[in-house]
Amino acid sequence: MELWLLAVGKLRPCYREACDDYLRRIGRRAKVHEVEVREAARAPTRAVQQAEEADRLRARIPPRAQVVALAREGRAWTSAELADRFARWEADARPLVFLVGGSTGLDPGLVTESESVWSLGPLTLPHELARVVVVEQIYRAGTILRGEPYHKGR
């Protein structure tokens, strides 16, 4: 499986270390790419900022990819549900892309264009922490599918 994590902004060192740890773990079983695009922090409005960042993200989405946007208005999945989705995505044999927005979130148009919209729940999280949670959950889904003891859920 080929996984892509496309994200707005660079991670600060404490988040970078955690993210890299999970990306290394995921990389043992799948080809994983992380691409950071520049945040449009100087845009005059939130809408313009999101639109500029969306253009940068769209330019990095590989052809034929299955795209999953991270957005509050999406559906929250349990870890087991995410693992089930991974099994289906893997069977599709298409690149799988996760889009993580910056401090203002993802452009609504980009969210609408995505095939799936995943919510980490109603909490407000810093976008850097959200990215770490996403990669941890991707790793966890893989361990669930392989029957490894990492996941302690039911």
Backbone hydrogen bonds, N-H to C=O, Kabsch-Sander energy under -0.5 kcal/mol:
donor,donor_aa,acceptor,acceptor_aa,energy
3,L,1,M,-0.6
3,L,31,K,-3.2
4,W,96,L,-2.9
5,L,33,H,-2.8
6,L,4,W,-0.6
6,L,98,F,-2.8
7,A,5,L,-0.6
7,A,35,V,-2.8
8,V,100,V,-1.9
9,G,7,A,-0.5
9,G,37,V,-3.4
15,Y,12,R,-0.8
16,R,12,R,-2.8
17,E,13,P,-2.4
18,A,14,C,-1.2
19,C,15,Y,-2.8
20,D,16,R,-2.9
21,D,17,E,-1.8
22,Y,18,A,-1.8
23,L,19,C,-2.6
24,R,20,D,-2.4
25,R,21,D,-1.8
26,I,22,Y,-2.8
27,G,23,L,-2.3
28,R,24,R,-0.6
28,R,25,R,-1.0
29,R,26,I,-1.9
30,A,26,I,-1.8
31,K,1,M,-2.0
32,V,30,A,-0.7
33,H,3,L,-2.3
35,V,5,L,-2.9
37,V,7,A,-2.9
41,A,39,E,-1.1
43,A,40,A,-1.7
49,Q,45,T,-2.3
50,Q,46,R,-2.9
51,A,47,A,-2.2
52,E,48,V,-2.6
53,E,49,Q,-2.4
54,A,50,Q,-2.5
55,D,51,A,-2.1
56,R,52,E,-1.8
57,L,53,E,-2.4
58,R,54,A,-3.1
59,A,55,D,-1.8
60,R,57,L,-1.7
61,I,57,L,-0.6
61,I,58,R,-1.2
65,A,62,P,-1.4
66,Q,95,P,-3.1
67,V,65,A,-0.6
68,V,97,V,-3.2
69,A,67,V,-0.5
69,A,116,S,-2.6
70,L,99,L,-2.2
71,A,69,A,-0.7
71,A,118,W,-2.1
74,G,71,A,-2.0
75,R,117,V,-2.4
77,W,119,S,-0.5
82,L,78,T,-2.4
83,A,79,S,-2.2
84,D,80,A,-2.2
85,R,81,E,-2.3
86,F,82,L,-2.4
87,A,83,A,-2.0
88,R,84,D,-1.7
89,W,85,R,-3.1
90,E,86,F,-2.9
91,A,87,A,-1.6
92,D,88,R,-1.3
93,A,89,W,-0.7
93,A,90,E,-1.0
94,R,89,W,-0.7
96,L,2,E,-2.7
97,V,66,Q,-3.1
97,V,95,P,-0.5
98,F,4,W,-2.7
99,L,68,V,-2.8
100,V,6,L,-2.7
100,V,98,F,-0.5
101,G,99,L,-0.5
102,G,105,G,-0.7
105,G,102,G,-1.6
111,V,107,D,-2.0
112,T,108,P,-2.4
113,E,109,G,-1.9
114,S,110,L,-1.0
114,S,111,V,-0.7
115,E,67,V,-1.1
116,S,67,V,-1.8
118,W,69,A,-2.9
119,S,75,R,-2.0
125,L,123,L,-0.7
130,A,126,P,-2.5
131,R,127,H,-1.7
132,V,128,E,-1.5
133,V,129,L,-2.5
134,V,130,A,-2.5
135,V,131,R,-2.3
136,E,132,V,-2.3
137,Q,133,V,-2.5
138,I,134,V,-2.2
139,Y,135,V,-2.3
140,R,136,E,-2.8
141,A,137,Q,-2.6
142,G,138,I,-1.8
143,T,139,Y,-1.9
144,I,140,R,-2.3
145,L,141,A,-2.3
146,R,142,G,-1.7
147,G,143,T,-0.5
147,G,144,I,-1.1
148,E,143,T,-2.5
151,H,148,E,-0.7
